[in-house]
């Protein structure tokens, strides 16, 4: 797994750093696991723009990913490692012993021909899925459920991982990629290992057009707007905009917005937060 810098034969390639995709083994996806994706252009079901900087981009097809890993105690073989345009991580095509095929999020170090399995009492090897209650303490994990049977929701992007810190009663303590420490039910499933494509963060687009290919439109800076459009807009000359804040006036840069009565507060530890809250006079 590595990245390389292109020769500057065009202005768009001068600063371009590309992924070599050395882990990817095939360029054609499994047809039975593809679904069409309709573009919204940032509009809701009433046709109103709710997300302002979405639209355009290359046409994609969705790869159906097995986030639940609910095919218990059935051995599967890694058939291929593939690129997925819908996420930063690579995906692995798994062929099970009953000939069913499923996509899963590929883990770092996963190889074609490797055997994986999901279940209660499987060995803690890379790619295997098991409940947090059976995973050894200190193990690096990813693709973690927050509710039993709902499917993986935490640590799914390229290169991300969490660590199982402790267990007490029916809860397990995990350290998330953000540094946050959280309690999760011990019967939630997680996958052993780090998510693949950790070099994704090292790539450089090289030109604005590549961002447009991804379906992201140019974002207007708040200080360039008028006062009617944003609290940071307006002013004579080149104004700084004052304290950074959102379109609705909520301060950025450390202002706490989480509700004090939120149900999940008892499951989250804030000891990792060191940013001071900005005091606005």
N, C-alpha and C positions, 0 to 999 in steps of 0.2 A: 504494500500500500504506500503510494507516494504521489507527490505532485511535481510538476515541472513547469518551467517558465518558457513561454514561446518566444521565438525570434521576432523582433519588431519589423516584420515585413509590411504591416499596415498600422495606421495609428491606433486601431482598436485592439491590436495584439501586442502593443508595446509593453503594457503593464499586465497583460493577461497571465494568470497562473491557473493551469488546468489540472484536473484530477486524471491520473493515468488509468483508473478503473482496472487495476491489475487483479482485483478480487472477482470482478464480474466475469462469468464464464459463458454467457449466451446473450444474444441481442434480441431474441424473439420470445415474447411472453407466452404463457400457457393460455390458449384461447378460451378454455372453459371457465377461467377465473377472471375474465375481463368483463367490465360493464361500462356502458356509455356514461359520459359526464357532460351535463348541460351547463353552459356558462350563464351566470346571472348578471355579469357586468356591474356587480355591486347593488343591484336593484332587488327589492323585496317582492312579495306576491301582489302588491298594489302598483308595481312599476316605479316606486319611488327610490331614489338613490339613498341607501343607508350606509354603505361603505364607499367612501369617496374616491379611493385610489386603486380600484380594481377594474380590470377590463382588458380585453384583447388577449394576446398570448397564444402560444402554440396549442393546437388541439391535443387533448389527452384522453386516455381511457383509464378507468379506475381498476386497480388490481385488488381483488377481494382478499383481505388479510384476515387470518385467523388470530384474533387478539385473545380469544377465550381459552385456547389450547385445551379444549374439552374432549379431545380424543384420548381418553385415559388408557394407559397400559398397552397401547398399540405402538409398536416400533415403526419409526419412519426413517427413510433415507434421504439425505440431501441430494436432490437431482441437479440443481443448478443454483448459482448466486446471480441475481438479476438487478438491473437498475430500475428504480421506480420513480417516474416523474412527479409523483404526488407527495413525496417525502424526501428528507435528506439522507435517510439510512438506506442501505441495500436490503433487498428481500430475498428469501430463500424458498425455492420450490421444494416441497416435501412430498415424497411418494410413500404412502403407508403400505403395510403388509397386505391390506385388503384392497390395494390398488387405488384408493382414494387419493386425490392430490389437493394440497392446500399450500397457500403462501403464509410464511411467518416473517417477522422482522429478523434479519440475519444478525448474528452475533459476531464480534471480532474473533477471528481465528477459525470460523466455521469453514469446513472443506467439503467438496463434492464427495459423496460416498460415505460421509459420516452418519452414524446412527444416532437418532435422538428419540426421546420418549417423554411423555407427560404423565404424571401420576403422583400418588401420595408418598410412595416409598421408593422413588427412583434415586439413582446416584446423582450427586450434585456436580454434573459435568456440564461443559459449555453447551448451551442450546436446550438443555432439559428444563422443563417447567415443573414446579412443585410448590406446595403451600409454604408460607413463611414459617409455619410451625416446625417444619422438617429440615429447613435449610440451616447449615452450621453458622454460628455467629461469626461476624466479620466477613462473610462472603460478599463479593461484588455481584450485584443483581441489576436487572433492568426489566422493562415491560411489566410493571407492577400493577395489580388490581387495587382499587380503593374500596370496592364492594365485592364480596364473593360472587363469582359467576357473571359479573358485568363485563369483564374483559379488561385488558391492560390499558391504563390511562397515564401512568407516570413513567418517566425516563424512557421515551420511545424514539427520540431524535438521534441523529448521527453522533456517535462518540459519547453519549450520555450514559450514566450509571448511577446507582444508589448503593448504599452499604447497609447491611443488616447489623444494627448495633446491639440490641438487647431484646429480651422477651419477658413479659410479666403478665400473668393471667391470660386473658384471651387476646391481648394486644402485643404487637411487635413494634419496636422502635427502629425506624429507618432514617438514614441521613440522605436527603434528596440532593440532586445536582445543584440546586440553588444554595445549599448550605443549611436549609431549613431541616429541623428534626421533627418527625411526625409519627404519630401512633397510627398503625393500620391493623385491622383484624388479622389474627394469625392464620385464619383459614383462607386468606386471599392468596392467589397464585402469583408467582414471579418467575422470571427466566434467569438462569445462571449465565453470567458473563456481561461484557460491555457491548453496547450497540455498535455495529460496524460503521465503516466510513468516517473514522475520527478525523481524517484529513480534510473533511468538508469545510471546516472553518478556515483553512489556509488558502482556499481558492479565491481568486480575484476575477471579477467579471470582465474588466478591461474596457468596457464601453457601456453607454446608457442603453443601447439597443438590446443588449442581453437581458437587462432587467425588464424591458418591455416584452420580451419573449416569454418571460415567466408570468406575465399577466399583471404586472405592477405598473401603475401609471405615475407620472411625476407628482411629488408632494409639494404643495405650496407652503412656504415658510410662514408662520403666523405673523412675524414682524413685517412681512411684505403686504399684509392685508389691510383693510380699512377698519376703523373702530367698530363699525356695525357688524363685522364678520368675526372678530376675535378680540379678546381683552388686550392682546399684545400688539394690535394693529394701530396704525395712525401715528401722529406726531410730525413735527417739522424736521426736515432733513432725514438723516439716517438715525432713527431712534433705536435704542437697545431693546425696547419692549418692556422694561421693568422686570419684576419677578416672573420667572417662567411659570406658566400656568396653562391649563387646558382650555379648550374652546368654551367650556361651561364655567370657567373661573376657578376651578379646583387647582391649588398650587402643586407643582411638581417638585422634584428634588427632595424627597424624604418626608413629605407630608403624609401622615397616617390616615388612610381612608377606610381601613377595615372596621366593620361594625364591632362594638364591644360586646354585643349580645349574640354574635354569630354562633350557631350551634357547634361548629367544628373547632372553636377556639380551644376547647379542652384537649384537643388532639394535636395541637401545633405548639411548638416551642419557638420563642422569638429571640433566643440568646445570641443567634448569629447576626442579628440586625445591629449594626454599629453606626449607621448614618444618623446624624442628629436631625431632629425635626426643625424645620425652618420656622422661626417665630416671626409672624407677620404683624407689624404694628399698624 
